[in-house]
């Protein structure tokens, strides 16, 4: 017989993903939690405000695209009308060239406006991710072993909120003396007891 220990395959610190004050601590030490359970909530007012601001930026960028597209459509219609006069004595060559420049400029404006839309969408997604990260979730089934902070504390990215261990995925770890290693073979069943006179497995 050898003395061993149960080792969790998954354990570690549950850390903050955004900088914010702690608003709620929902889990207690010793409590068993399921994957996805809310362990803590960080104050999210700043992130909600940022989301509204980024959503407004996105709306403005989309409106700018629509405006530029409308102006381009009118400019192209006018250019078409001027082009139809090409073979007449009333053909205004200078105006035709000016309108063609306008059409190209408006096309570039649309490209720039679409780029701003894409940038605004990315910013909004980033803020929405930050907002979601104000809820600290259990990454796996397990047991809370330590609370690392308290309500009201200001936590930064990477700072520990809880420590937890998975009690559903365990290994038995035993230090075997060198003299006995030759008796070990892959696949050989081993029996272990949980404490003296405990259950055998």
MARDRENFI-56985 format. One record per atom (N, C-alpha, C): residue in three letters; x, y, z. Coordinates in nm, 3 decimals, always signed. Layout:
<atoms>
   r       x       y       z
 ALA       X       Y       Z
...
</atoms>
This chain:
<atoms>
   r       x       y       z
 UNK  +0.083  -0.121  +0.000
 UNK  +0.000  +0.000  +0.000
 UNK  +0.087  +0.126  +0.000
 UNK  +0.037  +0.229  -0.069
 UNK  +0.105  +0.358  -0.078
 UNK  +0.006  +0.469  -0.049
 UNK  +0.055  +0.575  +0.005
 UNK  -0.031  +0.690  +0.032
 UNK  -0.032  +0.780  -0.091
 UNK  -0.150  +0.815  -0.136
 UNK  -0.163  +0.904  -0.252
 UNK  -0.255  +1.019  -0.220
 UNK  -0.297  +1.087  -0.323
 UNK  -0.386  +1.201  -0.304
 UNK  -0.472  +1.218  -0.429
 UNK  -0.589  +1.276  -0.409
 UNK  -0.675  +1.309  -0.521
 UNK  -0.634  +1.445  -0.575
 UNK  -0.618  +1.452  -0.706
 UNK  -0.575  +1.576  -0.771
 UNK  -0.679  +1.615  -0.875
 UNK  -0.725  +1.739  -0.867
 UNK  -0.822  +1.788  -0.966
 UNK  -0.752  +1.816  -1.098
 UNK  -0.813  +1.770  -1.207
 UNK  -0.757  +1.796  -1.339
 UNK  -0.778  +1.942  -1.381
 UNK  -0.881  +2.004  -1.324
 UNK  -0.909  +2.143  -1.357
 UNK  -0.924  +2.222  -1.227
 UNK  -0.843  +2.324  -1.214
 UNK  -0.855  +2.412  -1.097
 UNK  -0.783  +2.542  -1.131
 UNK  -0.818  +2.647  -1.060
 UNK  -0.748  +2.772  -1.083
 UNK  -0.830  +2.893  -1.045
 UNK  -0.775  +3.007  -1.082
 UNK  -0.832  +3.136  -1.047
 UNK  -0.932  +3.179  -1.154
 UNK  -1.047  +3.232  -1.110
 UNK  -1.143  +3.294  -1.201
 UNK  -1.116  +3.444  -1.193
 UNK  -1.074  +3.504  -1.302
 UNK  -1.026  +3.641  -1.300
 UNK  -1.122  +3.737  -1.373
 UNK  -1.108  +3.865  -1.340
 UNK  -1.185  +3.970  -1.407
 UNK  -1.133  +3.990  -1.549
 UNK  -1.226  +4.019  -1.641
 UNK  -1.187  +4.045  -1.780
 UNK  -1.200  +4.192  -1.817
 UNK  -1.254  +4.271  -1.724
 UNK  -1.265  +4.416  -1.745
 UNK  -1.231  +4.485  -1.613
 UNK  -1.195  +4.614  -1.622
 UNK  -1.172  +4.694  -1.503
 UNK  -1.305  +4.751  -1.454
 UNK  -1.343  +4.722  -1.331
 UNK  -1.471  +4.772  -1.279
 UNK  -1.483  +4.740  -1.130
 UNK  -1.569  +4.813  -1.059
 UNK  -1.595  +4.779  -0.919
 UNK  -1.681  +4.651  -0.909
 UNK  -1.665  +4.577  -0.800
 UNK  -1.745  +4.457  -0.777
 UNK  -1.880  +4.499  -0.721
 UNK  -1.987  +4.462  -0.789
 UNK  -2.123  +4.497  -0.744
 UNK  -2.186  +4.385  -0.663
 UNK  -2.162  +4.260  -0.702
 UNK  -2.222  +4.146  -0.631
 UNK  -2.123  +4.030  -0.628
 UNK  -2.123  +3.958  -0.515
 UNK  -2.049  +3.832  -0.503
 UNK  -2.154  +3.726  -0.472
 UNK  -2.181  +3.639  -0.567
 UNK  -2.295  +3.548  -0.556
 UNK  -2.259  +3.410  -0.500
 UNK  -2.131  +3.372  -0.506
 UNK  -2.092  +3.237  -0.463
 UNK  -2.015  +3.242  -0.332
 UNK  -2.034  +3.140  -0.250
 UNK  -1.966  +3.130  -0.122
 UNK  -1.862  +3.018  -0.128
 UNK  -1.763  +3.027  -0.040
 UNK  -1.662  +2.921  -0.032
 UNK  -1.729  +2.790  +0.006
 UNK  -1.693  +2.684  -0.066
 UNK  -1.752  +2.553  -0.041
 UNK  -1.875  +2.525  -0.125
 UNK  -1.924  +2.626  -0.193
 UNK  -2.045  +2.609  -0.275
 UNK  -2.011  +2.537  -0.406
 UNK  -2.098  +2.446  -0.446
 UNK  -2.082  +2.376  -0.574
 UNK  -2.157  +2.454  -0.681
 UNK  -2.089  +2.478  -0.791
 UNK  -2.148  +2.557  -0.900
 UNK  -2.143  +2.478  -1.030
 UNK  -2.230  +2.517  -1.123
 UNK  -2.234  +2.456  -1.255
 UNK  -2.172  +2.549  -1.358
 UNK  -2.123  +2.494  -1.464
 UNK  -2.067  +2.575  -1.572
 UNK  -2.172  +2.676  -1.620
 UNK  -2.131  +2.804  -1.629
 UNK  -2.223  +2.908  -1.673
 UNK  -2.294  +2.980  -1.561
 UNK  -2.286  +2.928  -1.438
 UNK  -2.347  +2.999  -1.324
 UNK  -2.278  +3.135  -1.305
 UNK  -2.357  +3.235  -1.267
 UNK  -2.301  +3.368  -1.240
 UNK  -2.240  +3.366  -1.100
 UNK  -2.109  +3.389  -1.094
 UNK  -2.038  +3.388  -0.966
 UNK  -2.032  +3.528  -0.905
 UNK  -2.017  +3.628  -0.990
 UNK  -2.006  +3.766  -0.943
 UNK  -2.051  +3.859  -1.054
 UNK  -2.087  +3.981  -1.016
 UNK  -2.130  +4.082  -1.113
 UNK  -2.050  +4.210  -1.086
 UNK  -1.991  +4.264  -1.191
 UNK  -1.918  +4.391  -1.180
 UNK  -2.011  +4.505  -1.222
 UNK  -1.985  +4.623  -1.169
 UNK  -2.067  +4.740  -1.204
 UNK  -2.057  +4.765  -1.354
 UNK  -2.173  +4.781  -1.421
 UNK  -2.173  +4.789  -1.567
 UNK  -2.224  +4.922  -1.624
 UNK  -2.247  +5.024  -1.539
 UNK  -2.303  +5.150  -1.588
 UNK  -2.216  +5.212  -1.697
 UNK  -2.085  +5.212  -1.674
 UNK  -1.993  +5.272  -1.772
 UNK  -2.004  +5.201  -1.906
 UNK  -2.013  +5.069  -1.903
 UNK  -2.017  +4.991  -2.026
 UNK  -2.151  +5.010  -2.099
 UNK  -2.259  +5.027  -2.022
 UNK  -2.390  +5.053  -2.083
 UNK  -2.388  +5.190  -2.153
 UNK  -2.326  +5.288  -2.088
 UNK  -2.315  +5.421  -2.148
 UNK  -2.230  +5.415  -2.276
 UNK  -2.118  +5.340  -2.268
 UNK  -2.031  +5.325  -2.385
 UNK  -2.106  +5.257  -2.500
 UNK  -2.191  +5.158  -2.466
 UNK  -2.267  +5.089  -2.571
 UNK  -2.363  +5.184  -2.641
 UNK  -2.431  +5.267  -2.562
 UNK  -2.522  +5.366  -2.623
 UNK  -2.447  +5.461  -2.714
 UNK  -2.330  +5.505  -2.669
 UNK  -2.249  +5.598  -2.749
 UNK  -2.202  +5.533  -2.878
 UNK  -2.156  +5.408  -2.870
 UNK  -2.108  +5.339  -2.990
 UNK  -2.223  +5.306  -3.085
 UNK  -2.340  +5.276  -3.029
 UNK  -2.457  +5.250  -3.113
 UNK  -2.497  +5.376  -3.189
 UNK  -2.487  +5.493  -3.122
 UNK  -2.517  +5.620  -3.188
 UNK  -2.415  +5.648  -3.298
 UNK  -2.287  +5.619  -3.272
 UNK  -2.184  +5.637  -3.374
 UNK  -2.213  +5.551  -3.496
 UNK  -2.257  +5.427  -3.471
 UNK  -2.288  +5.337  -3.582
 UNK  -2.406  +5.389  -3.663
 UNK  -2.509  +5.437  -3.595
 UNK  -2.625  +5.492  -3.666
 UNK  -2.585  +5.611  -3.752
 UNK  -2.499  +5.696  -3.697
 UNK  -2.452  +5.812  -3.772
 UNK  -2.371  +5.771  -3.894
 UNK  -2.288  +5.671  -3.879
 UNK  -2.206  +5.624  -3.991
 UNK  -2.294  +5.563  -4.101
 UNK  -2.396  +5.488  -4.061
 UNK  -2.487  +5.430  -4.161
 UNK  -2.565  +5.539  -4.232
 UNK  -2.606  +5.643  -4.159
 UNK  -2.679  +5.756  -4.220
 UNK  -2.590  +5.827  -4.321
 UNK  -2.461  +5.840  -4.289
 UNK  -2.368  +5.905  -4.382
 UNK  -2.355  +5.826  -4.511
 UNK  -2.356  +5.694  -4.502
 UNK  -2.351  +5.610  -4.623
 UNK  -2.476  +5.632  -4.707
 UNK  -2.591  +5.633  -4.644
 UNK  -2.717  +5.652  -4.718
 UNK  -2.722  +5.788  -4.785
 UNK  -2.675  +5.891  -4.714
 UNK  -2.673  +6.026  -4.771
 UNK  -2.581  +6.032  -4.892
 UNK  -2.462  +5.974  -4.879
 UNK  -2.367  +5.974  -4.990
 UNK  -2.420  +5.896  -5.109
 UNK  -2.491  +5.786  -5.083
 UNK  -2.548  +5.706  -5.191
 UNK  -2.657  +5.785  -5.264
 UNK  -2.739  +5.860  -5.189
 UNK  -2.843  +5.942  -5.252
 UNK  -2.782  +6.052  -5.338
 UNK  -2.678  +6.116  -5.286
 UNK  -2.611  +6.222  -5.363
 UNK  -2.545  +6.164  -5.488
 UNK  -2.488  +6.044  -5.476
 UNK  -2.425  +5.980  -5.591
 UNK  -2.529  +5.948  -5.698
 UNK  -2.644  +5.899  -5.655
 UNK  -2.750  +5.865  -5.751
 UNK  -2.793  +5.988  -5.830
 UNK  -2.811  +6.102  -5.761
 UNK  -2.848  +6.226  -5.831
 UNK  -2.739  +6.272  -5.924
 UNK  -2.615  +6.263  -5.881
 UNK  -2.502  +6.306  -5.964
 UNK  -2.490  +6.218  -6.088
 UNK  -2.512  +6.088  -6.072
 UNK  -2.504  +5.998  -6.188
 UNK  -2.618  +6.025  -6.287
 UNK  -2.737  +6.058  -6.235
 UNK  -2.848  +6.092  -6.324
 UNK  -2.818  +6.219  -6.402
 UNK  -2.762  +6.318  -6.334
 UNK  -2.727  +6.443  -6.402
 UNK  -2.617  +6.420  -6.504
 UNK  -2.519  +6.339  -6.470
 UNK  -2.410  +6.308  -6.564
 UNK  -2.465  +6.238  -6.687
 UNK  -2.561  +6.149  -6.667
 UNK  -2.623  +6.079  -6.780
 UNK  -2.695  +6.176  -6.872
 UNK  -2.768  +6.273  -6.813
 UNK  -2.838  +6.372  -6.895
 UNK  -2.740  +6.458  -6.977
 UNK  -2.630  +6.496  -6.911
 UNK  -2.530  +6.578  -6.982
 UNK  -2.465  +6.495  -7.093
 UNK  -2.437  +6.367  -7.065
 UNK  -2.374  +6.280  -7.166
 UNK  -2.462  +6.265  -7.289
 UNK  -2.594  +6.266  -7.271
 UNK  -2.686  +6.252  -7.384
 UNK  -2.681  +6.371  -7.480
 UNK  -2.623  +6.482  -7.432
 UNK  -2.608  +6.602  -7.517
 UNK  -2.474  +6.605  -7.588
 UNK  -2.397  +6.497  -7.573
 UNK  -2.260  +6.495  -7.625
 UNK  -2.252  +6.532  -7.774
 UNK  -2.347  +6.485  -7.855
 UNK  -2.340  +6.509  -7.999
 UNK  -2.413  +6.636  -8.045
 UNK  -2.458  +6.717  -7.948
 UNK  -2.526  +6.841  -7.985
 UNK  -2.437  +6.961  -7.957
 UNK  -2.473  +7.074  -8.016
 UNK  -2.394  +7.195  -7.995
 UNK  -2.413  +7.250  -7.854
 UNK  -2.516  +7.200  -7.784
 UNK  -2.543  +7.248  -7.649
 UNK  -2.466  +7.169  -7.542
 UNK  -2.376  +7.081  -7.586
 UNK  -2.304  +6.997  -7.491
 UNK  -2.209  +7.081  -7.405
 UNK  -2.231  +7.085  -7.273
 UNK  -2.145  +7.164  -7.184
 UNK  -2.026  +7.079  -7.137
 UNK  -1.918  +7.084  -7.209
 UNK  -1.804  +6.997  -7.182
 UNK  -1.747  +7.019  -7.041
 UNK  -1.731  +7.146  -7.002
 UNK  -1.673  +7.175  -6.870
 UNK  -1.764  +7.122  -6.760
 UNK  -1.893  +7.140  -6.777
 UNK  -1.986  +7.091  -6.676
 UNK  -1.984  +6.939  -6.669
 UNK  -1.971  +6.875  -6.786
 UNK  -1.964  +6.729  -6.792
 UNK  -1.843  +6.679  -6.713
 UNK  -1.728  +6.744  -6.733
 UNK  -1.607  +6.703  -6.662
 UNK  -1.621  +6.726  -6.511
 UNK  -1.682  +6.840  -6.474
 UNK  -1.703  +6.868  -6.331
 UNK  -1.794  +6.762  -6.267
 UNK  -1.899  +6.725  -6.340
 UNK  -1.993  +6.627  -6.286
 UNK  -1.928  +6.490  -6.274
 UNK  -1.842  +6.456  -6.369
 UNK  -1.771  +6.328  -6.363
 UNK  -1.678  +6.324  -6.241
 UNK  -1.614  +6.436  -6.213
 UNK  -1.529  +6.446  -6.094
 UNK  -1.614  +6.430  -5.968
 UNK  -1.734  +6.493  -5.969
 UNK  -1.825  +6.482  -5.855
 UNK  -1.865  +6.336  -5.829
 UNK  -1.897  +6.264  -5.937
 UNK  -1.936  +6.123  -5.924
 UNK  -1.824  +6.041  -5.861
 UNK  -1.701  +6.061  -5.908
 UNK  -1.587  +5.986  -5.853
 UNK  -1.563  +6.022  -5.706
 UNK  -1.578  +6.152  -5.675
 UNK  -1.559  +6.196  -5.536
 UNK  -1.664  +6.132  -5.445
 UNK  -1.788  +6.127  -5.492
 UNK  -1.895  +6.068  -5.410
 UNK  -1.875  +5.918  -5.392
 UNK  -1.823  +5.850  -5.493
 UNK  -1.793  +5.708  -5.480
 UNK  -1.689  +5.685  -5.371
 UNK  -1.588  +5.775  -5.369
 UNK  -1.485  +5.764  -5.265
 UNK  -1.543  +5.795  -5.126
 UNK  -1.635  +5.891  -5.121
 UNK  -1.701  +5.923  -4.995
 UNK  -1.777  +5.802  -4.941
 UNK  -1.843  +5.729  -5.032
 UNK  -1.918  +5.610  -4.990
 UNK  -1.823  +5.504  -4.934
 UNK  -1.709  +5.486  -5.000
 UNK  -1.611  +5.388  -4.950
 UNK  -1.562  +5.427  -4.811
 UNK  -1.534  +5.556  -4.792
 UNK  -1.488  +5.603  -4.661
 UNK  -1.598  +5.587  -4.556
 UNK  -1.723  +5.618  -4.596
 UNK  -1.835  +5.606  -4.502
 UNK  -1.857  +5.461  -4.462
 UNK  -1.842  +5.370  -4.558
 UNK  -1.858  +5.227  -4.527
 UNK  -1.748  +5.179  -4.434
 UNK  -1.627  +5.234  -4.453
 UNK  -1.517  +5.198  -4.363
 UNK  -1.547  +5.245  -4.221
 UNK  -1.609  +5.364  -4.209
 UNK  -1.647  +5.414  -4.077
 UNK  -1.756  +5.327  -4.014
 UNK  -1.846  +5.276  -4.098
 UNK  -1.950  +5.185  -4.047
 UNK  -1.885  +5.059  -3.990
 UNK  -1.789  +5.003  -4.066
 UNK  -1.720  +4.881  -4.020
 UNK  -1.646  +4.907  -3.889
 UNK  -1.582  +5.025  -3.879
 UNK  -1.510  +5.059  -3.757
 UNK  -1.607  +5.076  -3.640
 UNK  -1.720  +5.141  -3.666
 UNK  -1.820  +5.162  -3.560
 UNK  -1.879  +5.028  -3.515
 UNK  -1.901  +4.936  -3.610
 UNK  -1.953  +4.804  -3.574
 UNK  -1.853  +4.729  -3.485
 UNK  -1.724  +4.737  -3.520
 UNK  -1.621  +4.670  -3.440
 UNK  -1.615  +4.729  -3.300
 UNK  -1.626  +4.862  -3.290
 UNK  -1.624  +4.927  -3.158
 UNK  -1.743  +4.885  -3.075
 UNK  -1.860  +4.877  -3.138
 UNK  -1.980  +4.837  -3.066
 UNK  -1.968  +4.692  -3.017
 UNK  -1.915  +4.603  -3.102
 UNK  -1.896  +4.464  -3.060
 UNK  -1.800  +4.456  -2.941
 UNK  -1.695  +4.539  -2.943
 UNK  -1.600  +4.539  -2.833
 UNK  -1.664  +4.580  -2.702
 UNK  -1.747  +4.684  -2.708
 UNK  -1.815  +4.732  -2.586
 UNK  -1.916  +4.627  -2.538
 UNK  -1.986  +4.562  -2.632
 UNK  -2.082  +4.459  -2.592
 UNK  -2.011  +4.341  -2.526
 UNK  -1.891  +4.309  -2.575
 UNK  -1.811  +4.203  -2.512
 UNK  -1.772  +4.243  -2.371
 UNK  -1.727  +4.369  -2.355
 UNK  -1.691  +4.418  -2.222
 UNK  -1.812  +4.413  -2.128
 UNK  -1.929  +4.452  -2.180
 UNK  -2.051  +4.451  -2.098
 UNK  -2.083  +4.308  -2.054
 UNK  -2.072  +4.213  -2.146
 UNK  -2.098  +4.073  -2.111
 UNK  -1.998  +4.023  -2.007
 UNK  -1.875  +4.074  -2.013
 UNK  -1.770  +4.030  -1.921
 UNK  -1.785  +4.088  -1.780
 UNK  -1.885  +4.175  -1.760
 UNK  -1.910  +4.222  -1.623
 UNK  -1.979  +4.113  -1.540
 UNK  -2.025  +4.009  -1.606
 UNK  -2.081  +3.893  -1.536
 UNK  -1.974  +3.785  -1.533
 UNK  -1.927  +3.752  -1.415
 UNK  -1.822  +3.650  -1.399
 UNK  -1.890  +3.514  -1.391
 UNK  -1.863  +3.429  -1.490
 UNK  -1.930  +3.299  -1.500
 UNK  -1.835  +3.185  -1.463
 UNK  -1.893  +3.080  -1.409
 UNK  -1.815  +2.958  -1.381
 UNK  -1.775  +2.894  -1.513
 UNK  -1.646  +2.870  -1.535
 UNK  -1.603  +2.811  -1.663
 UNK  -1.624  +2.660  -1.672
 UNK  -1.651  +2.597  -1.558
 UNK  -1.675  +2.452  -1.555
 UNK  -1.746  +2.418  -1.424
 UNK  -1.799  +2.297  -1.416
 UNK  -1.860  +2.251  -1.290
 UNK  -1.751  +2.238  -1.185
 UNK  -1.780  +2.280  -1.063
 UNK  -1.678  +2.267  -0.960
 UNK  -1.722  +2.325  -0.827
 UNK  -1.625  +2.345  -0.740
 UNK  -1.650  +2.396  -0.606
 UNK  -1.563  +2.519  -0.581
 UNK  -1.624  +2.622  -0.521
 UNK  -1.551  +2.743  -0.487
 UNK  -1.462  +2.714  -0.366
 UNK  -1.334  +2.741  -0.378
 UNK  -1.241  +2.714  -0.267
 UNK  -1.192  +2.842  -0.200
 UNK  -1.208  +2.956  -0.270
 UNK  -1.161  +3.082  -0.210
 UNK  -1.225  +3.201  -0.278
 UNK  -1.263  +3.301  -0.198
 UNK  -1.307  +3.431  -0.250
 UNK  -1.188  +3.524  -0.244
 UNK  -1.155  +3.585  -0.357
 UNK  -1.033  +3.665  -0.364
 UNK  -1.059  +3.815  -0.351
 UNK  -1.186  +3.855  -0.350
 UNK  -1.218  +3.998  -0.339
 UNK  -1.354  +4.013  -0.273
 UNK  -1.399  +4.135  -0.255
 UNK  -1.527  +4.159  -0.190
 UNK  -1.605  +4.268  -0.264
 UNK  -1.733  +4.281  -0.232
 UNK  -1.818  +4.383  -0.291
 UNK  -1.760  +4.521  -0.264
 UNK  -1.757  +4.604  -0.368
 UNK  -1.705  +4.740  -0.355
 UNK  -1.560  +4.754  -0.397
 UNK  -1.487  +4.643  -0.401
 UNK  -1.347  +4.650  -0.444
 UNK  -1.340  +4.679  -0.594
 UNK  -1.238  +4.753  -0.634
 UNK  -1.218  +4.782  -0.776
 UNK  -1.118  +4.680  -0.830
 UNK  -1.162  +4.600  -0.927
 UNK  -1.074  +4.497  -0.983
 UNK  -1.028  +4.536  -1.122
 UNK  -0.911  +4.491  -1.157
 UNK  -0.855  +4.516  -1.290
 UNK  -0.850  +4.386  -1.369
 UNK  -0.831  +4.398  -1.498
 UNK  -0.825  +4.280  -1.586
 UNK  -0.719  +4.183  -1.533
 UNK  -0.757  +4.058  -1.519
 UNK  -0.664  +3.956  -1.473
 UNK  -0.661  +3.937  -1.322
 UNK  -0.727  +4.028  -1.249
 UNK  -0.727  +4.016  -1.102
 UNK  -0.822  +3.905  -1.059
 UNK  -0.780  +3.829  -0.959
 UNK  -0.858  +3.713  -0.913
 UNK  -0.987  +3.754  -0.846
 UNK  -1.094  +3.684  -0.879
 UNK  -1.224  +3.702  -0.813
 UNK  -1.251  +3.582  -0.721
 UNK  -1.235  +3.463  -0.776
 UNK  -1.254  +3.339  -0.701
 UNK  -1.143  +3.240  -0.739
 UNK  -1.125  +3.140  -0.654
 UNK  -1.049  +3.021  -0.691
 UNK  -1.147  +2.905  -0.683
 UNK  -1.145  +2.820  -0.785
 UNK  -1.235  +2.704  -0.782
 UNK  -1.164  +2.580  -0.833
 UNK  -1.220  +2.466  -0.799
 UNK  -1.163  +2.338  -0.839
 UNK  -1.275  +2.250  -0.892
 UNK  -1.246  +2.177  -0.998
 UNK  -1.343  +2.082  -1.051
 UNK  -1.336  +1.954  -0.970
 UNK  -1.448  +1.918  -0.907
 UNK  -1.450  +1.793  -0.830
 UNK  -1.518  +1.682  -0.909
 UNK  -1.530  +1.703  -1.039
 UNK  -1.591  +1.601  -1.126
 UNK  -1.484  +1.530  -1.211
 UNK  -1.366  +1.587  -1.216
 UNK  -1.258  +1.526  -1.295
 UNK  -1.135  +1.518  -1.205
 UNK  -1.117  +1.402  -1.141
 UNK  -1.009  +1.383  -1.045
 UNK  -0.918  +1.268  -1.086
 UNK  -0.794  +1.279  -1.046
 UNK  -0.698  +1.170  -1.065
 UNK  -0.640  +1.132  -0.929
 UNK  -0.601  +1.005  -0.916
 UNK  -0.528  +0.962  -0.797
 UNK  -0.380  +0.973  -0.831
 UNK  -0.308  +1.049  -0.750
 UNK  -0.165  +1.069  -0.774
 UNK  -0.088  +1.002  -0.660
 UNK  +0.005  +0.914  -0.696
 UNK  +0.081  +0.838  -0.595
 UNK  +0.229  +0.844  -0.629
 UNK  +0.311  +0.871  -0.529
 UNK  +0.457  +0.866  -0.547
 UNK  +0.503  +0.722  -0.522
 UNK  +0.553  +0.658  -0.628
 UNK  +0.594  +0.518  -0.618
 UNK  +0.747  +0.512  -0.604
 UNK  +0.799  +0.442  -0.500
 UNK  +0.944  +0.429  -0.484
 UNK  +1.007  +0.360  -0.606
 UNK  +1.128  +0.399  -0.637
 UNK  +1.197  +0.345  -0.754
 UNK  +1.204  +0.193  -0.751
 UNK  +1.216  +0.135  -0.633
 UNK  +1.229  -0.011  -0.621
 UNK  +1.103  -0.082  -0.666
 UNK  +0.988  -0.013  -0.670
 UNK  +0.862  -0.078  -0.706
 UNK  +0.816  -0.045  -0.847
 UNK  +0.886  +0.044  -0.913
 UNK  +0.842  +0.089  -1.046
 UNK  +0.838  -0.028  -1.145
 UNK  +0.928  -0.124  -1.130
 UNK  +0.933  -0.236  -1.225
 UNK  +0.806  -0.321  -1.219
 UNK  +0.730  -0.311  -1.110
 UNK  +0.607  -0.388  -1.097
 UNK  +0.486  -0.320  -1.161
 UNK  +0.506  -0.196  -1.208
 UNK  +0.396  -0.122  -1.269
 UNK  +0.388  -0.152  -1.419
 UNK  +0.268  -0.180  -1.466
 UNK  +0.247  -0.206  -1.609
 UNK  +0.121  -0.132  -1.652
 UNK  +0.126  -0.073  -1.771
 UNK  +0.010  +0.000  -1.823
 UNK  -0.112  -0.092  -1.828
 UNK  -0.224  -0.041  -1.778
 UNK  -0.349  -0.116  -1.784
 UNK  -0.377  -0.201  -1.661
 UNK  -0.280  -0.211  -1.570
 UNK  -0.302  -0.291  -1.449
 UNK  -0.399  -0.217  -1.357
 UNK  -0.511  -0.280  -1.318
 UNK  -0.606  -0.210  -1.229
 UNK  -0.546  -0.188  -1.090
 UNK  -0.579  -0.074  -1.031
 UNK  -0.532  -0.041  -0.896
 UNK  -0.653  -0.013  -0.808
 UNK  -0.646  -0.049  -0.681
 UNK  -0.754  -0.023  -0.587
 UNK  -0.709  +0.087  -0.491
 UNK  -0.801  +0.181  -0.462
 UNK  -0.766  +0.283  -0.364
 UNK  -0.880  +0.303  -0.267
 UNK  -0.845  +0.348  -0.148
 UNK  -0.941  +0.374  -0.043
 UNK  -0.938  +0.521  -0.009
 UNK  -1.056  +0.578  +0.018
 UNK  -1.065  +0.718  +0.060
 UNK  -1.052  +0.723  +0.211
 UNK  -0.931  +0.738  +0.260
 UNK  -0.907  +0.742  +0.405
 UNK  -0.903  +0.603  +0.463
 UNK  -0.851  +0.594  +0.584
 UNK  -0.839  +0.463  +0.650
 UNK  -0.977  +0.404  +0.673
 UNK  -1.000  +0.286  +0.622
 UNK  -1.129  +0.219  +0.637
 UNK  -1.239  +0.281  +0.554
 UNK  -1.201  +0.368  +0.458
 UNK  -1.303  +0.433  +0.374
 UNK  -1.347  +0.344  +0.260
 UNK  -1.430  +0.400  +0.172
 UNK  -1.478  +0.324  +0.058
 UNK  -1.364  +0.287  -0.036
 UNK  -1.374  +0.166  -0.094
 UNK  -1.273  +0.120  -0.188
 UNK  -1.325  +0.138  -0.331
 UNK  -1.232  +0.165  -0.423
 UNK  -1.266  +0.182  -0.565
 UNK  -1.168  +0.108  -0.650
</atoms>
